Amino acid sequence: MNQKSRSLTIDATKGAAILLVMLGHVLVWNHMEDGILYDVIKVIQMPLFILVSGYLCGMGRKISSLSEYGNKLKKRALSYLTPFFFWIILQHPLHPAANIVETLFGLDKGLWFLMTLFLLTLMVYTAELAGAAAGRRFGAFGRKITFWTVYLGLAAVVVLETLMGVEFLSPGLTRLYLPFYLAGYLAGEQKERLKALPEMLKNAGGALTLVGLLAMAVLLDLQDVTTLLLLGRQIIASFLGCAAVCWLLTKCGPNRFKKFLAWVGGYTLEIYVVHFHFATVLNRGQVYARYSAGWFLFVIASFMAMSVITAVIIAVTKRIRLLDFLLYGKWPADGQFFSKKQK
């Protein structure tokens, strides 16, 4: 998607999601998470990212051939897996192989989001490829049946892996975020129908999701997922939160705030892989009473300090094409890692 065709709302949604991630990391890494604000952030931040990724995949061109499948998969692998592996090596230069293996059996020890997103995308691409092959023989109906058969079969494998206690590539994470990617994918396919819904219906639905999320955050402990029932409750809250954020941003006109969020949204991956290293930069061990003036001031100051350091690092490293690729998975448009100025 080129710059001219980019959606301001989609980029703004990504920007809002990464700001929530940053704020959430300030709270949790400084042991300041609470039962309301952090609950809201936690149930929205990563599900919203996954939902937007699924939406972009769903509204995009469907895979129709094996060569297209290979090209798209290669592009996603370079974008997601290059920074996933390079950051492990960067953080563990003395024993990179051992730490790569360890991370593959526990993705939450690394940049789990990138690997999980790659696996979710791989599932859809594989189902699209199978559907395209069936469509050439049996038409549109055959394509749909084959797509869902393959996709649901792959989803069943993921669920089976979690039930068997398989740890390789952390299938529990894939299972957890699969509903959000799938919902986004389906919404992307039906984007025109969704846009055509009556404005009154969209406003009523958006307001209900916002009220529902806030009520659940105030009345319930959304971090407790010790049972399937509690996990289901958290997933419902996540869907409500994602829908509420999307609704609020669609209602927000192209003002400076939305344009700022969209600008931030253009650097989500860069921010994601850098920011959390500096979440505790101001932490000196002092304990603050929850919701006190000191608590709020520390959170705001930590967020600002982390943001400034992150912005400086991104600005410097993105000037070097090779680092832009290794750290953030950005393949240079001309395929050259060294511009004339860098040679």
Secondary structure, DSSP 8 states (H G I E B T S, - for coil): --GGG--HHHHHHHHHHHHHHHHHHHHHHTT---SSHHHHHHHHHHHHHHHHHHHHHHHS----SHHHHHHHHHHHHHHHHHHHHHHHHHH-SSSHHHHHHHHHT-GGGS-HHHHHHHHHHHHHHHHHHHHHHHHHHHHHHHHHHHHHHHHHHHHHHHHHHHHTT--TT-HHHHHHHHHHHHHHHHHHHTHHHHHTS-HHHHHHHHHHHHHHHHHHHHHS-TT--SSHHHHHHHHHHHHHHHHHHHHHHHHS-S-HHHHHHHHHHTTHHHHHHHGGGGTTTT--S----TTSHHHHHHHHHHHHHHHHHHHHHHHHHTTSHHHHHHHH----TTS-SS-TTT-
